[in-house]
Amino acid sequence: MVCIQRIVLDVLKPHHPSALEFAEALAGVGSDYHVRLTVMEIDANTETLQIEVSAPAINFERVQAAITAMSGSLHSIDEVEVRSLPEHD
């Protein structure tokens, strides 16, 4: 089995929810999620974010669904770290 342990995303979002609310919602998606959010650019209607999520096992589909639910748009996956876990018979 392979687990995502760290992922860096480029996301575009409207001004609301705030960056803090956005980060808190993403941290709440899974167990033991650590979220680092950096606002890279702000224009009249949107904010461009760099979001780093790390955890023992990240459920990317749930992270992506949370971004979409907050009216965000995932532009790219900029970095990813995965780990292969030993298989048990």
N, C-alpha and C positions, 0 to 999 in steps of 0.2 A: 504494500500500500504506500502511496506517496501523499504527503501532506504539504500544503502551502504554509510556510511559516512567516513569510514576510512578503508584502506586495506594495509597490509604490504606484499610485494612480494619478493621472491628470484628469481633473474633473471641472466642468463648468456648472455653476449653480446660480440661481437668482440671489438677490441680497437677503431674502428671507427664506428659510431660517438662517439665523446667524451662523458664523463659523463655529462658535462654541456649541450651539444646538446641533449642528451637523455632525461634529466630532463625537458628541455624547451619544447621538443616535447610532452612529457606526460602532462605537465601543460596546453598545448594548446588543449588538447583533449576535454575538457569540460569547462563549465563556473565556474569560481571561484575555480579552482583546485589548491591545494597547494601540491607540491611534495618535499619530502626530500629523497635524494639519497645518499647512503653510499657505497663506493667501499670497499668490504670486502676482496677481493683477486685478484691478478693479476698474470697471467702466460704468456707464450710466445705469445699466440694468443687470449686470452679471459680475460674478467673481470667478477667477480662475484659481483653482486650488491644486496643491500637491498634497496628496494624502498617503501616508505610510501606515499600514496596518500590520501588526505583528502579533503572533499568538502561536501556541503549540500546534494548532490545526485550524486554518482559516477556511470557512465555507464561502468561497468566492461568489457563488450564486446569491447567497443571502446578502452579502455586502453590496453587490450590484443592484439587487432589488431594493435595498434601503436607499441607495443613491437615487434611483429612479422615483421612489415614493416621495422623496423630498424635492422633486422637480430638477434633480441634477442630471447631467449628461456625462457619461464616461467617455473621455476622448481617447485615452490610451493607457495601456499598462506599460509603465516605464522601467520597472525592475520587478523581479520576482525571485524568491528563494523557496526551494522545495526540499523536502527531506524524505528519503526512502526509509520506511520503518521495517524492521524485521518481520517476516511472516511467521505465524505460528501454525503448526500442524494440528 
